[in-house]
Amino acid sequence: MNEERSRGKYTLEFKQEAVRQVKAGRAASVVAKTLGMPKASLTNWVRADAKGQLGMTADGKPAPVVTPEQAEIARLRAEVARLKMERDIAKKAGSVLCTGCAARYAWIRSMKARWPVTLMCEVLEVSPSGYFNWEGLRRRPDKGPRRSHSGEALLAHIRAIHEQLRGEYGWPRMHKELLARGVRVGKERVRVLMQQHGIRAKGKKKFVVTTDSKHHLPVAPDLVQRCFVPAAPNLVWSGDITYLPTDEGWLYLAAVVDLHSRQVVGWSLRPHMQTALVKDALLMACFRRKPAAGLIFHSDRGSQYCSRDFQDTLKAWGMRSSMSRKGNCWDNAPIESLWGRLKTACVHDRRFATHEEARQVVMDWLAFYNHSRLHSALGYLSPMQFEQRWLAAQCKPAA
């Protein structure tokens, strides 16, 4: 009876969220510990997903389709579990947070059976590669530091990351990604290797304007004034629309970005550019984040954002509307930059047969962007990592 109850506790959306985190680059052991489940089960799910059998029942029939709402709930549950674990680590570490690296490494070693090493390194603000190097020197102090990777091994790492991340990283971000994965290497060596073997980031294409600002609707003043670094989450959000070509016609994507962490907190995909598109993205962000009154929502002067329906929604949530100058994309640069990355990774040199195919690719990329993609403006952290570190810093006791 206990075994049957244990087997039935994992829903399909939970399994899919766990597999998605592994496919995004996180170690299976770390994901398993974070979600509080056996690593062997997660490994089996990953294998089943690779064979296209994750959504199958025991008798070989397709499992019920997981709705976007169920997938989002599973992702949020995983995020809550990770934040709880980070809080417990910070609480248990206590005075170690005010000590040097050696003391933090020693504390991590004493607790590694309880929590994932990489997660403890994040909370204690030390690098995983530094910890593992310290661990190696502690075990063999007479042999000095480990030898660096050979050129062939390092090139294999670079090619694997380049393929996994869809060719998005140039050498500066590739260097940071290697360090984050525990590969000790100098940035110049990475630059030379990538240049010698023709490994480079995908280039961006010409910007296309999609904003319809030829209307007589009221326009809000620019409250942001290109100050894209708010002091905390949920103070300034930015919204915009882009388009995706498919064989079934255009598919439009509206997104809402929290400018503090550059995290995409709301989105909507529809085959039209009506007000409902941007309103749905805003409501998704509001229901997820529940911001306090006074938040600034910054956008262009498109008719969708100026519409009475959208402005009434902003007022209902206690938000203040802010709009960029006419025809000036630099006034909304962070989200324009997001579109550039999205198009480079998912749209350029690719053809979508259906709206659903484009939708799946975009959703997968947004999850990768929020959880894993290193952002230079955030000190080469992902938006989720940056926000989690900020939250952990607020919980630290004052010195």
N, C-alpha and C positions, 0 to 999 in steps of 0.2 A: 504493500500500500504506500509506504513512504517513497519507494523508488518511483512508482507511477506518478505520485504527486510532484516529485522533483523534476521528472521528465516533462511534465505539462506546464511548468511555471513560466517557460519562455515563449512569448508570443512571436509571431512571424515578424512584426515590425521591430521588436527588440533584437531578434537575430540579424535583421537587415542593418540596423544601426550599428551593431557590434562589428559586422563584416565591413561596413562602410568605413569605420574608423581604422581598421587594419589596412584596407585598400588605400586610405589616405596617407599611409606612411608610418602609423604608430605601431610599435611592437605588439604582437599578440599577447605577450605576458603582461604588458602594461595595461592594455585594454581589458583583459580578463580581471586583473586586480581591481581596476577602477570600477568595473561594473559588478564586481562581486560574484564571479562565476568561474567554473573550472576552465583552465586554458585548453584542455583536450576538447571540450565541447566547442569552443570558439574555433579551434583548428579544423574540426569536422565541418563546421558551418562554412568556413572559408573554402574548403575543398568542394563542398556541395554547391556553393555559389559559382565556383569556377566551371562546374559541370552543368550549370543551369538547373540544379535539382534542389536549391534551397527552398523554393516555394512549393515543394511537393509533400504530400502527406505520406504516411507509412505505407498506404496501399497504392502509391504511385499516382494519385490524382492531384490536380493542381489545388493548392491551398487558396482560401479566400483572398481576393485582391486587397492589398493594403492601401488605404486611402492616404492622400497627402497629409490629412489631419492626424491620422494614426502614426505616420512616419515622424511627423513633427513632435508629437507627444513622446515618442520613444527617444528622439534626439534630446529633447529637453530633460527627460529623466536621466539620461546618461550624463548630461551637463550638470544637473543637480548633484548626482553621485560624485562627480569629479570635484565640484566645488566643496562638497562636504568633506571629502578626503583631504583637500588642500587646507581647509579650516582646521581639521584635526591635526594635521602635520604641524601647522603654524602654532597651534595651541600647545602641542606636546614639545616642540622644539624650545619654546620659551627663551631663556637667556642665550641659547646658542646662536640666535639670530644676530646678536651683537658681537660675536667673536670672529676670529679670522677663519680663513678657508680650511686650515688643517683641522680645527675643532669641528667645523661643519661636516667635513668629510668623515671624521670619526663617528659623529652622531648618525650620519646616513648609513654607515656600515653597520652600526648596532641595530638599526631599524629596518634594514633592507628585506628582512623576512616578513615584515608587516605591511610595507607600502612599496610601490614601484620606485626604483632609484631615480629614474628620469623626472618623476613628479616631485620627489623630495628635492632634487637639484633645482627645479623651477622655483619652489617655494622658498628655499634657502638662498636663492640667487647665486648659485655656482653652476659651472658648466658640467654636464655629464662627462665630457672628455677629460676635464681636469680631475674629476673624482676617480675615474677608472685609471688614469695615469698615476694618481696618488696610491691607489690600491695596488697597482703593479709594482711600484717602488717599495711599498711597505712589505710586499711578499719577497722581493729580491733586491734588497738595498745595495748589494755589492755589484750589481750588473748595470746600474745607471738606467737612464730612460730607454724606453723601447725604440727600436729602429723605426724610421719612417717607412711608409708604404712604398713599394716599388712603383716605377712609372706605369707598368702594365696593370697592377692592381688598382692604382689610383684612377687610371683611365677607365677601367671597368666600372668603378664607383660612379664616375662622372657620367658615363654613357647610360648607366642604369637610372640615375636620377633624372637625366635629360629626357629619357624615354618615359619614365613614370610621371613626370610633371609636364608632359606635352610640349617640351622644348621652350618653356617660358623663361628659364633662368639664364641670364648672362653670367660672366665670371664672378662679379662681386657677390651676387646672391647665391651662386653655386658654392663659393667658398664658405659662406655662412651656413649653408645647408649641410655641407660636409662636416663642419665643426659640430653642428647640432647632432649629427649622427655618430659622433665619436671618432671621426677620421681626422687625425692631426696632420695639417698640411699648411704651407704658407700660401698666401693669396697670389703671389707672383707665379708660383709653380702652377697653380690652377689656371691662371690667365694664359700662360705659355702653352700648357697642354691643350687647352680648348682651342687656342688659335692654331696650333700645329695640326690638329685633327679636324678643323672646320666645324667645331661644335659651337653654335651661337644661338642666342635667343631669337625667336621669331620677330620679324619686324612689323611695325604698325602701318596701317594704310591710312589714306586720306580721310579726314574727319568729314562727316556728312551731317548737315543740319536737318533736324526733324521737328523743331519747335514751331508751332503755329502761334505767332505773336501778333498777327494782324486781326485784332478784335477790339471791341470797345468796352471790355469788361474792366472793372477796377483793378489796379496794380498796386501791390504792397511795396513799401520802401525796402532797401537793402539794409538789413540789420546786422549782417555778418561782416560786410566790408573786407572780404577775403581773409578773415581771421578764422582759420580752419583748425585751431588747436584749443577746443574748449577744455576747461580744467577737470571735468568729470563726465561720466556717461549721462546720456539722456538730457543734455543741455541744448545741443544743436543737432538737428537731423537735416539731411539733404536728400532731395528726391529728383528723379529724372526718368525719361523714357528713352528706350532704344528699340531697334527693330531687328528681326532675324528673318532672312529669306528662306522659304521652303517651297517645295513643289506644290504644296496646297495653298500657297499664298503667304502673305506677311504674317509673322507672329510678333507681337509687341510685348516688351518686358518693361515693367515699371519697378523701380527699386527704391528703398529707403535706407540710407547709410547713417549710422551714428558717427559723427566726425571725431569723437574722442578716440575711438579705437579703429575707425574705418570699417567697422563690421556691418555687413548687410543684415539689417534687423527686420526687414519686411520686403516682400516682392509679390508680383502678380504677373501672370502670363495670359494674354488673350489675343484673339485674332482681330482686334480693333483698338483704336486709340481714344475711346470715349472716356468720360470722367470716371466711370466705374473701375477702369484699369488702375488709375492712380489712387482712387479711394480704397480699393481692396488692399493695395500694398501698404497704405497708411494704417488701416485698421489692423492688419496682421502685426505690424510693428507695435501698435498701441496695446493690443491684447497680450503680446509677448512681453513687453517691457514695462507696461503700466507706468508711464512717466508722470512726474508731478507737473502741476500747472506752471506755465511760464516757459515751456520748451519752445525754442525757435525752430520752425520748419522752413528751410531754405530751398527754393526751386527757381526755375526759369519763369518767363512770363507766358508760358503756354496756356492755351485756353482751358485745358483740363484743370490746371492748378488755380486759375483765376475764377473758375466757375463758382456759382453760388453754392452748389451742393458740396463741393470740396471745402470751400471756405467755412461753411456751416459745420462741417465735420471737425475742422481745426478748432473752431470756437467751442464745440461741445466737449473737446478734450482739454480745453484751457491753453491751447497753443497759439503762438504768435506767428503770423505769416511774414516771410521775408522773400524778396525776389531779386534776381540779378538784373543788371542793366540789359537793355535790348541788344541782342546779337553778340553778347560778350561771354563766351564759354569759360573764360578764366575766372569769372565770378562764381562758378560752380565747379572748379577744377577737380576736386577729389572724386566726384562721381563720374566726371568725364574720363578721368584716369581709369576708373573701374571699368567703364565701357571699353576703353582701349585694350585692357588686359583680357576682358571677356572675348572680344572679337578676335584678338590675336590667337587665343587658345582654342576657341570653339567654332568660329565662323569662317575666318579666312581660309581659303583652300579646302573648303568642305561644303558638301551639298546635303541638305536635309530633305528626305523624301516626304516626311509628314510633320505636322505640328507636334505630335506626341514624341517623335524622335528628337526634335529640337528641345522640347520641354525636358526630357530626361537628361540630355547632355548639359543643359544650362543648370538644372538643379544639382547635378553632380559637381559641376564646377563651382557653384556658389558654396556648397559644403566644403570643398577643398579650399576655396579662398578664405572662408571664415576660420577654419580650423587649422590649416597647415601652411598656406602660402606665406612666405616671409615678406614682410613689408619694410622697405628701407626707411620710411618715415616713422616707423615704430621701433627703430633700433634692431631691425631684422628679427622681429617676432611676428607671429600671425596675429590677426585681430583678436581672436579668442585668448591667446596667451597674454597679449598686452593687457586686455581688460581684467583677466584673472589675477595677474600680478598687481595691477592697480588696486583691485579689491582686497587682495591679501595684505598690501601695504597699509590699507586703511584700518585693518584689524590688528596691526602690530601695536603693542603698548608704547606709549610715549617714553623717550629716553629720560 
